[in-house]
């Protein structure tokens, strides 16, 4: 979220300095924030998708070595 806000500020300010009118650089800044969020979600999804087999093996091994205690139920 912080990265998206920074991206929007940088894009908005740079376009403002270049002389773009408010009605043009404000939507561009908002779209850059949304694009940054979409990029973060895509990267998060790819990392989760690629690391799933490793994490699943690790969790299965941990459950096999230390089964959950059902005596509290």
C-alpha positions in Angstrom: 0.0 0.0 0.0 2.8 2.4 0.9 4.5 1.7 -2.4 1.3 2.5 -4.3 1.0 5.8 -2.6 4.7 6.7 -3.3 4.2 5.7 -7.0 1.1 7.9 -7.3 2.9 10.8 -5.7 6.0 10.4 -7.9 3.9 10.1 -11.1 1.6 12.9 -10.2 4.4 15.3 -9.2 6.5 14.5 -12.3 3.6 15.1 -14.6 2.6 18.3 -12.8 6.2 19.6 -13.2 6.1 18.8 -16.9 3.1 21.1 -17.2 0.2 18.6 -17.4 -3.2 20.0 -16.3 -4.8 18.7 -13.1 -7.5 16.8 -15.0 -4.8 14.8 -16.8 -2.2 14.1 -14.1 -4.5 13.3 -11.3 -6.1 10.3 -13.1 -2.7 9.2 -14.2 -1.5 9.2 -10.6 -4.5 7.2 -9.5 -4.0 4.7 -12.3 -0.3 4.3 -11.4 -1.3 3.6 -7.8 -3.8 1.0 -8.9 -1.3 -0.5 -11.3 1.2 -0.8 -8.5 -1.3 -2.6 -6.3 -2.1 -5.0 -9.2 1.6 -5.6 -9.7 2.1 -6.4 -6.1 -0.9 -8.8 -6.1 0.5 -10.5 -9.2 3.9 -10.9 -7.7 2.4 -12.2 -4.5 0.3 -14.7 -6.4 3.3 -15.9 -8.5 5.4 -16.4 -5.4 2.7 -18.3 -3.6 2.0 -20.5 -6.6 5.7 -21.3 -7.1 6.5 -21.9 -3.5 3.4 -24.0 -2.7 5.0 -27.4 -3.2 7.9 -26.6 -0.9 5.7 -25.1 1.8 3.2 -28.1 1.6 6.1 -30.6 1.9 7.4 -28.7 4.9 4.0 -28.6 6.6 3.3 -32.3 6.0 6.8 -33.2 7.4 6.1 -31.0 10.5 2.7 -32.6 11.0 4.1 -36.1 10.6 6.9 -35.4 13.2 4.6 -33.6 15.7 1.0 -34.7 15.3 -1.6 -32.4 16.7 -2.7 -33.1 20.3 -6.4 -34.1 20.3 -6.6 -34.6 24.1 -7.8 -31.1 24.7 -11.0 -31.6 22.7 
